[in-house]
Amino acid sequence: MNGGMNGWVWLSLLLQVVIPTVMHSLMTCGFHRDKGCGGIIKVYSTYGIRQTIMAFSGKYETETQEGYDAFCKLLGIPDDVIEKGRDYKLVTEVVQNGDEFSWTQHYPANHSVCNKFVIGKESDMQTIGGKKFKATVHMDGGKLSVQFPNYVHTSEIAAGKLVETSTASTASGPVVLKRTSKKL
């Protein structure tokens, strides 16, 4: 190879310099998500080496909420707690390592809930109110979904933002909370 460099030197250069540079360029140019690969970026070199960046990892802060009051009332959350949380900028921290996730949400009064799970495997989970349950988180087309005791929760990255939708079924129809959070 060029100038007497052997294949291992080129491979090392590729892994340490070229792929991270290409990934950084893709991220800053907005080419950060391929729906066909489950919400992760995949880059293949001519040597067949694959580098993946996880789409969910990061820290997010609430920008907008739709259906907050109706959803909270349906879950039995007291009015004073609903009032405190209405304008609170919820912070969500996600650490993703392949199919393993640590998903932490920070609520008012220094209250946090952390759920750790592996896609497709039953995991111990906890609701905002502290109720513990077992659930399996699924990923389909880059969207996470899980059945909580009283509602279905989905999460996805859309236009670089974390979009979470919680849907509860009632006799009069679905009650939906949609929260959109910007990446910090």
KEBATOR-692925 format. One record per residue: residue number from 1; x, y, z of N, C-alpha, C in turn. Coordinates in pm, whole numbers. Each point is the difference from the previous one (the first is absolute). Layout:
<recs>
<rec nr="NUM" n_east="X" n_north="Y" n_up="Z" ca_east="X" ca_north="Y" ca_up="Z" c_east="X" c_north="Y" c_up="Z"/>
...
</recs>
This chain:
<recs>
<rec nr="1" n_east="84" n_north="-118" n_up="0" ca_east="-84" ca_north="118" ca_up="0" c_east="88" c_north="124" c_up="0"/>
<rec nr="2" n_east="-58" n_north="116" n_up="-17" ca_east="72" ca_north="127" ca_up="-16" c_east="117" c_north="16" c_up="96"/>
<rec nr="3" n_east="114" n_north="39" n_up="-57" ca_east="117" ca_north="33" ca_up="80" c_east="48" c_north="-110" c_up="91"/>
<rec nr="4" n_east="-29" n_north="-124" n_up="-29" ca_east="47" ca_north="-111" ca_up="81" c_east="-87" c_north="-29" c_up="123"/>
<rec nr="5" n_east="-111" n_north="70" n_up="18" ca_east="-87" ca_north="-29" ca_up="115" c_east="-71" c_north="-132" c_up="-24"/>
<rec nr="6" n_east="-5" n_north="-82" n_up="104" ca_east="-70" ca_north="-127" ca_up="-16" c_east="-149" c_north="18" c_up="28"/>
<rec nr="7" n_east="-78" n_north="-106" n_up="-23" ca_east="-145" ca_north="3" ca_up="15" c_east="-46" c_north="35" c_up="141"/>
<rec nr="8" n_east="78" n_north="-43" n_up="103" ca_east="-39" ca_north="27" ca_up="138" c_east="9" c_north="148" c_up="33"/>
<rec nr="9" n_east="99" n_north="68" n_up="-56" ca_east="14" ca_north="143" ca_up="23" c_east="-117" c_north="74" c_up="-63"/>
<rec nr="10" n_east="-37" n_north="-40" n_up="-122" ca_east="-115" ca_north="62" ca_up="-67" c_east="-129" c_north="-27" c_up="76"/>
<rec nr="11" n_east="-15" n_north="-121" n_up="49" ca_east="-119" ca_north="-36" ca_up="76" c_east="-7" c_north="84" c_up="128"/>
<rec nr="12" n_east="113" n_north="14" n_up="67" ca_east="5" ca_north="82" ca_up="122" c_east="-35" c_north="145" c_up="-30"/>
<rec nr="13" n_east="55" n_north="54" n_up="-109" ca_east="-29" ca_north="136" ca_up="-40" c_east="-149" c_north="15" c_up="-31"/>
<rec nr="14" n_east="-56" n_north="-98" n_up="-68" ca_east="-142" ca_north="2" ca_up="-34" c_east="-86" c_north="4" c_up="126"/>
<rec nr="15" n_east="31" n_north="-86" n_up="96" ca_east="-79" ca_north="-8" ca_up="122" c_east="15" c_north="123" c_up="89"/>
<rec nr="16" n_east="119" n_north="56" n_up="7" ca_east="26" ca_north="109" ca_up="93" c_east="-27" c_north="138" c_up="-58"/>
<rec nr="17" n_east="10" n_north="17" n_up="-131" ca_east="-11" ca_north="134" ca_up="-58" c_east="-114" c_north="11" c_up="-101"/>
<rec nr="18" n_east="0" n_north="-86" n_up="-99" ca_east="-92" ca_north="16" ca_up="-112" c_east="-145" c_north="-20" c_up="43"/>
<rec nr="19" n_east="-33" n_north="-112" n_up="63" ca_east="-139" ca_north="-27" ca_up="36" c_east="-53" c_north="104" c_up="98"/>
<rec nr="20" n_east="72" n_north="35" n_up="110" ca_east="-54" ca_north="105" ca_up="87" c_east="-20" c_north="133" c_up="-72"/>
<rec nr="21" n_east="88" n_north="34" n_up="-94" ca_east="-15" ca_north="125" ca_up="-74" c_east="-124" c_north="-5" c_up="-89"/>
<rec nr="22" n_east="-21" n_north="-111" n_up="-69" ca_east="-119" ca_north="-15" ca_up="-84" c_east="-126" c_north="6" c_up="85"/>
<rec nr="23" n_east="1" n_north="-68" n_up="114" ca_east="-117" ca_north="0" ca_up="89" c_east="-29" c_north="140" c_up="49"/>
<rec nr="24" n_east="103" n_north="75" n_up="38" ca_east="-20" ca_north="138" ca_up="45" c_east="-59" c_north="84" c_up="-112"/>
<rec nr="25" n_east="48" n_north="-17" n_up="-121" ca_east="-53" ca_north="75" ca_up="-113" c_east="-146" c_north="-33" c_up="-25"/>
<rec nr="26" n_east="-34" n_north="-128" n_up="7" ca_east="-139" ca_north="-41" ca_up="-20" c_east="-90" c_north="62" c_up="108"/>
<rec nr="27" n_east="46" n_north="-2" n_up="125" ca_east="-81" ca_north="53" ca_up="110" c_east="-19" c_north="150" c_up="-14"/>
<rec nr="28" n_east="104" n_north="74" n_up="-35" ca_east="-13" ca_north="145" ca_up="-7" c_east="-74" c_north="44" c_up="-125"/>
<rec nr="29" n_east="-5" n_north="-82" n_up="-102" ca_east="-73" ca_north="36" ca_up="-121" c_east="-145" c_north="-43" c_up="5"/>
<rec nr="30" n_east="-39" n_north="-69" n_up="105" ca_east="-138" ca_north="-40" ca_up="14" c_east="-33" c_north="-137" c_up="-57"/>
<rec nr="31" n_east="95" n_north="-71" n_up="-54" ca_east="-24" ca_north="-134" ca_up="-51" c_east="25" c_north="-98" c_up="113"/>
<rec nr="32" n_east="-86" n_north="5" n_up="103" ca_east="28" ca_north="-73" ca_up="121" c_east="-90" c_north="-119" c_up="26"/>
<rec nr="33" n_east="-98" n_north="-25" n_up="-90" ca_east="-90" ca_north="-109" ca_up="31" c_east="-43" c_north="-73" c_up="-125"/>
<rec nr="34" n_east="9" n_north="-129" n_up="3" ca_east="-45" ca_north="-83" ca_up="-109" c_east="-115" c_north="-86" c_up="52"/>
<rec nr="35" n_east="-123" n_north="32" n_up="-39" ca_east="-116" ca_north="-71" ca_up="52" c_east="8" c_north="-149" c_up="-28"/>
<rec nr="36" n_east="71" n_north="-38" n_up="-103" ca_east="9" ca_north="-140" ca_up="-36" c_east="90" c_north="-81" c_up="90"/>
<rec nr="37" n_east="67" n_north="62" n_up="94" ca_east="92" ca_north="-78" ca_up="84" c_east="-34" c_north="15" c_up="148"/>
<rec nr="38" n_east="-126" n_north="23" n_up="33" ca_east="-42" ca_north="-3" ca_up="139" c_east="46" c_north="120" c_up="80"/>
<rec nr="39" n_east="18" n_north="115" n_up="-62" ca_east="32" ca_north="120" ca_up="75" c_east="147" c_north="16" c_up="33"/>
<rec nr="40" n_east="87" n_north="-76" n_up="-62" ca_east="142" ca_north="18" ca_up="23" c_east="68" c_north="30" c_up="-132"/>
<rec nr="41" n_east="111" n_north="68" n_up="8" ca_east="76" ca_north="32" ca_up="-119" c_east="93" c_north="-117" c_up="-30"/>
<rec nr="42" n_east="9" n_north="-35" n_up="-126" ca_east="95" ca_north="-105" ca_up="-39" c_east="86" c_north="54" c_up="-113"/>
<rec nr="43" n_east="129" n_north="-12" n_up="14" ca_east="92" ca_north="40" ca_up="-104" c_east="90" c_north="-119" c_up="-29"/>
<rec nr="44" n_east="13" n_north="-34" n_up="-127" ca_east="84" ca_north="-113" ca_up="-38" c_east="120" c_north="52" c_up="-79"/>
<rec nr="45" n_east="117" n_north="-44" n_up="39" ca_east="120" ca_north="37" ca_up="-74" c_east="22" c_north="-102" c_up="-111"/>
<rec nr="46" n_east="98" n_north="25" n_up="-84" ca_east="30" ca_north="-95" ca_up="-108" c_east="57" c_north="-130" c_up="57"/>
<rec nr="47" n_east="43" n_north="2" n_up="126" ca_east="52" ca_north="-121" ca_up="64" c_east="-110" c_north="-78" c_up="69"/>
<rec nr="48" n_east="-129" n_north="50" n_up="-6" ca_east="-110" ca_north="-72" ca_up="62" c_east="-11" c_north="26" c_up="149"/>
<rec nr="49" n_east="66" n_north="101" n_up="52" ca_east="-4" ca_north="31" ca_up="142" c_east="-123" c_north="87" c_up="26"/>
<rec nr="50" n_east="-76" n_north="-30" n_up="102" ca_east="-122" ca_north="74" ca_up="28" c_east="16" c_north="82" c_up="128"/>
<rec nr="51" n_east="-40" n_north="125" n_up="-7" ca_east="0" ca_north="90" ca_up="116" c_east="-146" c_north="39" c_up="25"/>
<rec nr="52" n_east="-47" n_north="-12" n_up="122" ca_east="-137" ca_north="39" ca_up="29" c_east="-4" c_north="107" c_up="109"/>
<rec nr="53" n_east="-89" n_north="94" n_up="-18" ca_east="-24" ca_north="103" ca_up="99" c_east="-145" c_north="-15" c_up="43"/>
<rec nr="54" n_east="-28" n_north="0" n_up="128" ca_east="-134" ca_north="-21" ca_up="48" c_east="-81" c_north="129" c_up="-3"/>
<rec nr="55" n_east="-118" n_north="-9" n_up="-55" ca_east="-85" ca_north="118" ca_up="-21" c_east="-57" c_north="58" c_up="128"/>
<rec nr="56" n_east="-30" n_north="-82" n_up="101" ca_east="-68" ca_north="50" ca_up="119" c_east="93" c_north="63" c_up="103"/>
<rec nr="57" n_east="125" n_north="-37" n_up="2" ca_east="91" ca_north="48" ca_up="104" c_east="3" c_north="152" c_up="5"/>
<rec nr="58" n_east="-9" n_north="53" n_up="122" ca_east="8" ca_north="145" ca_up="17" c_east="-85" c_north="47" c_up="116"/>
<rec nr="59" n_east="1" n_north="131" n_up="18" ca_east="-76" ca_north="66" ca_up="106" c_east="-98" c_north="94" c_up="-69"/>
<rec nr="60" n_east="-126" n_north="-7" n_up="41" ca_east="-107" ca_north="76" ca_up="-66" c_east="-80" c_north="79" c_up="103"/>
<rec nr="61" n_east="-54" n_north="115" n_up="-44" ca_east="-84" ca_north="83" ca_up="86" c_east="-132" c_north="27" c_up="-70"/>
<rec nr="62" n_east="-109" n_north="-9" n_up="74" ca_east="-133" ca_north="20" ca_up="-57" c_east="-13" c_north="135" c_up="-68"/>
<rec nr="63" n_east="-54" n_north="-1" n_up="-122" ca_east="-33" ca_north="122" ca_up="-74" c_east="-151" c_north="22" c_up="2"/>
<rec nr="64" n_east="-74" n_north="-105" n_up="-36" ca_east="-146" ca_north="11" ca_up="-5" c_east="-64" c_north="-126" c_up="56"/>
<rec nr="65" n_east="-124" n_north="19" n_up="50" ca_east="-83" ca_north="-111" ca_up="46" c_east="-142" c_north="24" c_up="-48"/>
<rec nr="66" n_east="-62" n_north="-104" n_up="-51" ca_east="-140" ca_north="7" ca_up="-42" c_east="-77" c_north="-106" c_up="76"/>
<rec nr="67" n_east="-115" n_north="38" n_up="56" ca_east="-85" ca_north="-95" ca_up="70" c_east="45" c_north="-31" c_up="142"/>
<rec nr="68" n_east="86" n_north="83" n_up="56" ca_east="60" ca_north="-25" ca_up="132" c_east="-106" c_north="-13" c_up="109"/>
<rec nr="69" n_east="-87" n_north="101" n_up="15" ca_east="-97" ca_north="1" ca_up="110" c_east="-94" c_north="-121" c_up="-5"/>
<rec nr="70" n_east="-59" n_north="-25" n_up="-116" ca_east="-96" ca_north="-110" ca_up="-13" c_east="66" c_north="-134" c_up="29"/>
<rec nr="71" n_east="123" n_north="-18" n_up="-48" ca_east="70" ca_north="-127" ca_up="21" c_east="32" c_north="-20" c_up="149"/>
<rec nr="72" n_east="53" n_north="104" n_up="63" ca_east="34" ca_north="-10" ca_up="143" c_east="-123" c_north="-26" c_up="86"/>
<rec nr="73" n_east="-111" n_north="68" n_up="-31" ca_east="-124" ca_north="-22" ca_up="76" c_east="-49" c_north="-143" c_up="-16"/>
<rec nr="74" n_east="10" n_north="-53" n_up="-121" ca_east="-40" ca_north="-138" ca_up="-25" c_east="81" c_north="-97" c_up="86"/>
<rec nr="75" n_east="128" n_north="29" n_up="21" ca_east="86" ca_north="-87" ca_up="80" c_east="-19" c_north="21" c_up="150"/>
<rec nr="76" n_east="-83" n_north="99" n_up="37" ca_east="-27" ca_north="23" ca_up="142" c_east="102" c_north="88" c_up="70"/>
<rec nr="77" n_east="75" n_north="75" n_up="-74" ca_east="99" ca_north="90" ca_up="59" c_east="-74" c_north="119" c_up="60"/>
<rec nr="78" n_east="30" n_north="37" n_up="125" ca_east="-70" ca_north="111" ca_up="67" c_east="19" c_north="133" c_up="-75"/>
<rec nr="79" n_east="-102" n_north="87" n_up="9" ca_east="0" ca_north="129" ca_up="-70" c_east="122" c_north="85" c_up="34"/>
<rec nr="80" n_east="42" n_north="1" n_up="128" ca_east="115" ca_north="85" ca_up="39" c_east="130" c_north="-51" c_up="-66"/>
<rec nr="81" n_east="12" n_north="-131" n_up="-17" ca_east="118" ca_north="-57" ca_up="-65" c_east="-5" c_north="30" c_up="-151"/>
<rec nr="82" n_east="-119" n_north="-8" n_up="-58" ca_east="-16" ca_north="33" ca_up="-142" c_east="40" c_north="145" c_up="-23"/>
<rec nr="83" n_east="-43" n_north="88" n_up="87" ca_east="31" ca_north="143" ca_up="-12" c_east="151" c_north="24" c_up="5"/>
<rec nr="84" n_east="68" n_north="-65" n_up="94" ca_east="146" ca_north="17" ca_up="13" c_east="74" c_north="-50" c_up="-123"/>
<rec nr="85" n_east="-49" n_north="-109" n_up="-58" ca_east="71" ca_north="-62" ca_up="-112" c_east="-33" c_north="57" c_up="-136"/>
<rec nr="86" n_east="-107" n_north="80" n_up="-8" ca_east="-49" ca_north="48" ca_up="-130" c_east="107" c_north="76" c_up="-78"/>
<rec nr="87" n_east="69" n_north="91" n_up="63" ca_east="100" ca_north="80" ca_up="-69" c_east="144" c_north="-42" c_up="31"/>
<rec nr="88" n_east="13" n_north="-110" n_up="72" ca_east="133" ca_north="-49" ca_up="36" c_east="71" c_north="-55" c_up="-125"/>
<rec nr="89" n_east="126" n_north="33" n_up="-13" ca_east="80" ca_north="-49" ca_up="-112" c_east="64" c_north="-133" c_up="40"/>
<rec nr="90" n_east="-74" n_north="-107" n_up="-23" ca_east="47" ca_north="-135" ca_up="30" c_east="131" c_north="-26" c_up="-75"/>
<rec nr="91" n_east="97" n_north="-57" n_up="69" ca_east="127" ca_north="-37" ca_up="-63" c_east="7" c_north="-151" c_up="-8"/>
<rec nr="92" n_east="24" n_north="-50" n_up="-120" ca_east="11" ca_north="-143" ca_up="-24" c_east="142" c_north="-31" c_up="-45"/>
<rec nr="93" n_east="63" n_north="-95" n_up="67" ca_east="135" ca_north="-43" ca_up="-36" c_east="-7" c_north="-144" c_up="-50"/>
<rec nr="94" n_east="52" n_north="-23" n_up="-120" ca_east="-3" ca_north="-133" ca_up="-58" c_east="144" c_north="-44" c_up="-31"/>
<rec nr="95" n_east="34" n_north="-118" n_up="49" ca_east="128" ca_north="-62" ca_up="-35" c_east="-37" c_north="-128" c_up="-73"/>
<rec nr="96" n_east="47" n_north="-10" n_up="-123" ca_east="-29" ca_north="-117" ca_up="-82" c_east="129" c_north="-66" c_up="-41"/>
<rec nr="97" n_east="7" n_north="-131" n_up="23" ca_east="114" ca_north="-79" ca_up="-43" c_east="-56" c_north="-121" c_up="-74"/>
<rec nr="98" n_east="-14" n_north="15" n_up="-131" ca_east="-63" ca_north="-106" ca_up="-78" c_east="-147" c_north="-11" c_up="38"/>
<rec nr="99" n_east="-41" n_north="-118" n_up="47" ca_east="-138" ca_north="-23" ca_up="42" c_east="-22" c_north="28" c_up="148"/>
<rec nr="100" n_east="105" n_north="41" n_up="72" ca_east="-12" ca_north="29" ca_up="143" c_east="-21" c_north="150" c_up="21"/>
<rec nr="101" n_east="-98" n_north="33" n_up="88" ca_east="-33" ca_north="139" ca_up="26" c_east="-3" c_north="28" c_up="150"/>
<rec nr="102" n_east="37" n_north="122" n_up="34" ca_east="-25" ca_north="57" ca_up="132" c_east="-75" c_north="130" c_up="-29"/>
<rec nr="103" n_east="-124" n_north="9" n_up="49" ca_east="-90" ca_north="110" ca_up="-35" c_east="-41" c_north="68" c_up="131"/>
<rec nr="104" n_east="53" n_north="120" n_up="25" ca_east="-27" ca_north="71" ca_up="126" c_east="-76" c_north="128" c_up="-28"/>
<rec nr="105" n_east="-106" n_north="22" n_up="77" ca_east="-77" ca_north="124" ca_up="-10" c_east="5" c_north="71" c_up="134"/>
<rec nr="106" n_east="34" n_north="130" n_up="-6" ca_east="13" ca_north="83" ca_up="119" c_east="-122" c_north="90" c_up="11"/>
<rec nr="107" n_east="-76" n_north="-17" n_up="109" ca_east="-124" ca_north="73" ca_up="24" c_east="21" c_north="108" c_up="106"/>
<rec nr="108" n_east="-103" n_north="84" n_up="25" ca_east="11" ca_north="103" ca_up="105" c_east="32" c_north="-62" c_up="136"/>
<rec nr="109" n_east="51" n_north="83" n_up="89" ca_east="33" ca_north="-38" ca_up="138" c_east="105" c_north="-111" c_up="5"/>
<rec nr="110" n_east="95" n_north="4" n_up="-93" ca_east="112" ca_north="-95" ca_up="-3" c_east="-44" c_north="-146" c_up="-5"/>
<rec nr="111" n_east="-112" n_north="-27" n_up="-65" ca_east="-50" ca_north="-137" ca_up="-16" c_east="46" c_north="-52" c_up="-137"/>
<rec nr="112" n_east="60" n_north="-117" n_up="-1" ca_east="46" ca_north="-61" ca_up="-125" c_east="-49" c_north="-144" c_up="-8"/>
<rec nr="113" n_east="-26" n_north="-44" n_up="-122" ca_east="-35" ca_north="-140" ca_up="-25" c_east="96" c_north="-50" c_up="-107"/>
<rec nr="114" n_east="67" n_north="-113" n_up="28" ca_east="93" ca_north="-59" ca_up="-95" c_east="-46" c_north="-142" c_up="-32"/>
<rec nr="115" n_east="-22" n_north="-24" n_up="-128" ca_east="-33" ca_north="-134" ca_up="-47" c_east="113" c_north="-50" c_up="-88"/>
<rec nr="116" n_east="48" n_north="-119" n_up="30" ca_east="103" ca_north="-64" ca_up="-81" c_east="-64" c_north="-121" c_up="-67"/>
<rec nr="117" n_east="26" n_north="-13" n_up="-130" ca_east="-63" ca_north="-109" ca_up="-73" c_east="83" c_north="-39" c_up="-121"/>
<rec nr="118" n_east="-30" n_north="-119" n_up="-51" ca_east="60" ca_north="-53" ca_up="-122" c_east="-114" c_north="-27" c_up="-96"/>
<rec nr="119" n_east="14" n_north="48" n_up="-123" ca_east="-105" ca_north="-18" ca_up="-100" c_east="-35" c_north="-148" c_up="-13"/>
<rec nr="120" n_east="-129" n_north="-31" n_up="6" ca_east="-47" ca_north="-137" ca_up="-20" c_east="8" c_north="-91" c_up="121"/>
<rec nr="121" n_east="49" n_north="52" n_up="114" ca_east="11" ca_north="-82" ca_up="121" c_east="-83" c_north="63" c_up="111"/>
<rec nr="122" n_east="-68" n_north="-85" n_up="77" ca_east="-79" ca_north="50" ca_up="112" c_east="92" c_north="68" c_up="101"/>
<rec nr="123" n_east="-43" n_north="116" n_up="47" ca_east="81" ca_north="79" ca_up="93" c_east="-87" c_north="51" c_up="114"/>
<rec nr="124" n_east="64" n_north="28" n_up="113" ca_east="-69" ca_north="65" ca_up="111" c_east="-8" c_north="148" c_up="-31"/>
<rec nr="125" n_east="-121" n_north="56" n_up="8" ca_east="-23" ca_north="140" ca_up="-32" c_east="-70" c_north="67" c_up="118"/>
<rec nr="126" n_east="-7" n_north="134" n_up="-8" ca_east="-64" ca_north="77" ca_up="106" c_east="-73" c_north="119" c_up="-63"/>
<rec nr="127" n_east="-119" n_north="31" n_up="52" ca_east="-76" ca_north="116" ca_up="-47" c_east="45" c_north="124" c_up="76"/>
<rec nr="128" n_east="-51" n_north="116" n_up="-42" ca_east="29" ca_north="126" ca_up="70" c_east="-38" c_north="-10" c_up="146"/>
<rec nr="129" n_east="-113" n_north="-65" n_up="27" ca_east="-49" ca_north="-12" ca_up="137" c_east="70" c_north="-106" c_up="83"/>
<rec nr="130" n_east="98" n_north="-69" n_up="-58" ca_east="76" ca_north="-99" ca_up="74" c_east="-52" c_north="-142" c_up="-12"/>
<rec nr="131" n_east="-109" n_north="-21" n_up="-75" ca_east="-53" ca_north="-134" ca_up="-17" c_east="96" c_north="-82" c_up="-86"/>
<rec nr="132" n_east="37" n_north="-118" n_up="51" ca_east="93" ca_north="-87" ca_up="-73" c_east="-79" c_north="-105" c_up="-77"/>
<rec nr="133" n_east="49" n_north="-31" n_up="-119" ca_east="-63" ca_north="-99" ca_up="-85" c_east="104" c_north="-59" c_up="-94"/>
<rec nr="134" n_east="-37" n_north="-106" n_up="-69" ca_east="88" ca_north="-63" ca_up="-99" c_east="-57" c_north="30" c_up="-138"/>
<rec nr="135" n_east="90" n_north="30" n_up="-93" ca_east="-43" ca_north="30" ca_up="-137" c_east="113" c_north="-30" c_up="-96"/>
<rec nr="136" n_east="-37" n_north="-17" n_up="-125" ca_east="97" ca_north="-21" ca_up="-106" c_east="-7" c_north="118" c_up="-95"/>
<rec nr="137" n_east="114" n_north="65" n_up="-23" ca_east="6" ca_north="112" ca_up="-92" c_east="34" c_north="-55" c_up="-139"/>
<rec nr="138" n_east="-73" n_north="48" n_up="-99" ca_east="20" ca_north="-43" ca_up="-138" c_east="50" c_north="118" c_up="-83"/>
<rec nr="139" n_east="73" n_north="-30" n_up="-107" ca_east="40" ca_north="104" ca_up="-94" c_east="-46" c_north="-42" c_up="-139"/>
<rec nr="140" n_east="-70" n_north="93" n_up="-66" ca_east="-48" ca_north="-25" ca_up="-134" c_east="22" c_north="126" c_up="-82"/>
<rec nr="141" n_east="83" n_north="-9" n_up="-102" ca_east="25" ca_north="115" ca_up="-86" c_east="60" c_north="118" c_up="73"/>
<rec nr="142" n_east="81" n_north="-23" n_up="102" ca_east="62" ca_north="109" ca_up="75" c_east="-86" c_north="57" c_up="111"/>
<rec nr="143" n_east="-119" n_north="-58" n_up="22" ca_east="-91" ca_north="47" ca_up="104" c_east="-7" c_north="-103" c_up="112"/>
<rec nr="144" n_east="23" n_north="45" n_up="124" ca_east="-12" ca_north="-86" ca_up="117" c_east="-146" c_north="0" c_up="45"/>
<rec nr="145" n_east="-48" n_north="-114" n_up="47" ca_east="-135" ca_north="-6" ca_up="57" c_east="-1" c_north="-96" c_up="118"/>
<rec nr="146" n_east="-82" n_north="37" n_up="100" ca_east="-13" ca_north="-82" ca_up="120" c_east="-140" c_north="19" c_up="58"/>
<rec nr="147" n_east="-55" n_north="-110" n_up="51" ca_east="-131" ca_north="4" ca_up="64" c_east="19" c_north="26" c_up="149"/>
<rec nr="148" n_east="-39" n_north="120" n_up="46" ca_east="-2" ca_north="32" ca_up="143" c_east="-131" c_north="-55" c_up="56"/>
<rec nr="149" n_east="-18" n_north="-1" n_up="132" ca_east="-124" ca_north="-57" ca_up="56" c_east="-129" c_north="64" c_up="-55"/>
<rec nr="150" n_east="-2" n_north="131" n_up="-26" ca_east="-123" ca_north="67" ca_up="-42" c_east="6" c_north="64" c_up="-138"/>
<rec nr="151" n_east="112" n_north="-15" n_up="-69" ca_east="15" ca_north="66" ca_up="-130" c_east="116" c_north="-61" c_up="-78"/>
<rec nr="152" n_east="3" n_north="33" n_up="-130" ca_east="111" ca_north="-41" ca_up="-87" c_east="87" c_north="123" c_up="-23"/>
<rec nr="153" n_east="130" n_north="-18" n_up="13" ca_east="95" ca_north="110" ca_up="-16" c_east="91" c_north="-29" c_up="-118"/>
<rec nr="154" n_east="15" n_north="99" n_up="-89" ca_east="95" ca_north="-14" ca_up="-111" c_east="98" c_north="117" c_up="4"/>
<rec nr="155" n_east="120" n_north="-25" n_up="-49" ca_east="104" ca_north="102" ca_up="-8" c_east="72" c_north="-14" c_up="-132"/>
<rec nr="156" n_east="31" n_north="113" n_up="-60" ca_east="76" ca_north="-1" ca_up="-125" c_east="78" c_north="130" c_up="-12"/>
<rec nr="157" n_east="99" n_north="-2" n_up="-88" ca_east="75" ca_north="121" ca_up="-33" c_east="-53" c_north="46" c_up="-135"/>
<rec nr="158" n_east="-52" n_north="124" n_up="-3" ca_east="-53" ca_north="58" ca_up="-123" c_east="56" c_north="141" c_up="-13"/>
<rec nr="159" n_east="66" n_north="26" n_up="-111" ca_east="63" ca_north="131" ca_up="-25" c_east="94" c_north="38" c_up="114"/>
<rec nr="160" n_east="70" n_north="-99" n_up="55" ca_east="98" ca_north="25" ca_up="105" c_east="-60" c_north="20" c_up="138"/>
<rec nr="161" n_east="-131" n_north="-16" n_up="14" ca_east="-67" ca_north="19" ca_up="129" c_east="-57" c_north="-132" c_up="50"/>
<rec nr="162" n_east="-11" n_north="-11" n_up="132" ca_east="-60" ca_north="-116" ca_up="63" c_east="-151" c_north="24" c_up="6"/>
<rec nr="163" n_east="-76" n_north="-88" n_up="-63" ca_east="-146" ca_north="12" ca_up="-1" c_east="-56" c_north="-121" c_up="74"/>
<rec nr="164" n_east="-69" n_north="27" n_up="112" ca_east="-59" ca_north="-105" ca_up="82" c_east="-152" c_north="14" c_up="-4"/>
<rec nr="165" n_east="-67" n_north="-111" n_up="-24" ca_east="-146" ca_north="0" ca_up="-5" c_east="-52" c_north="-108" c_up="93"/>
<rec nr="166" n_east="-87" n_north="39" n_up="91" ca_east="-64" ca_north="-94" ca_up="92" c_east="-148" c_north="0" c_up="-31"/>
<rec nr="167" n_east="-55" n_north="-119" n_up="-24" ca_east="-140" ca_north="-12" ca_up="-38" c_east="-72" c_north="-95" c_up="94"/>
<rec nr="168" n_east="-104" n_north="53" n_up="65" ca_east="-84" ca_north="-80" ca_up="88" c_east="-136" c_north="-18" c_up="-67"/>
<rec nr="169" n_east="-53" n_north="-121" n_up="7" ca_east="-131" ca_north="-28" ca_up="-59" c_east="-107" c_north="16" c_up="106"/>
<rec nr="170" n_east="-108" n_north="70" n_up="-36" ca_east="-114" ca_north="17" ca_up="89" c_east="-127" c_north="-34" c_up="-77"/>
<rec nr="171" n_east="-111" n_north="-13" n_up="71" ca_east="-128" ca_north="-30" ca_up="-64" c_east="-40" c_north="109" c_up="-98"/>
<rec nr="172" n_east="42" n_north="125" n_up="26" ca_east="-36" ca_north="110" ca_up="-89" c_east="106" c_north="28" c_up="-106"/>
<rec nr="173" n_east="102" n_north="-85" n_up="-8" ca_east="104" ca_north="16" ca_up="-100" c_east="137" c_north="18" c_up="62"/>
<rec nr="174" n_east="104" n_north="8" n_up="-83" ca_east="136" ca_north="11" ca_up="53" c_east="29" c_north="139" c_up="60"/>
<rec nr="175" n_east="84" n_north="-2" n_up="104" ca_east="52" ca_north="123" ca_up="59" c_east="150" c_north="-4" c_up="-25"/>
<rec nr="176" n_east="53" n_north="106" n_up="-65" ca_east="138" ca_north="-1" ca_up="-46" c_east="80" c_north="115" c_up="59"/>
<rec nr="177" n_east="119" n_north="-33" n_up="48" ca_east="98" ca_north="100" ca_up="42" c_east="115" c_north="-9" c_up="-100"/>
<rec nr="178" n_east="31" n_north="112" n_up="-64" ca_east="113" ca_north="3" ca_up="-92" c_east="99" c_north="104" c_up="50"/>
<rec nr="179" n_east="122" n_north="-46" n_up="24" ca_east="107" ca_north="89" ca_up="49" c_east="113" c_north="1" c_up="-100"/>
<rec nr="180" n_east="43" n_north="121" n_up="-38" ca_east="113" ca_north="17" ca_up="-91" c_east="112" c_north="69" c_up="76"/>
<rec nr="181" n_east="120" n_north="-56" n_up="-8" ca_east="115" ca_north="53" ca_up="75" c_east="117" c_north="26" c_up="-93"/>
<rec nr="182" n_east="67" n_north="113" n_up="25" ca_east="117" ca_north="35" ca_up="-78" c_east="124" c_north="-61" c_up="64"/>
<rec nr="183" n_east="100" n_north="-28" n_up="-81" ca_east="125" ca_north="-54" ca_up="49" c_east="84" c_north="111" c_up="58"/>
<rec nr="184" n_east="55" n_north="-24" n_up="117" ca_east="84" ca_north="100" ca_up="67" c_east="145" c_north="-19" c_up="-39"/>
</recs>
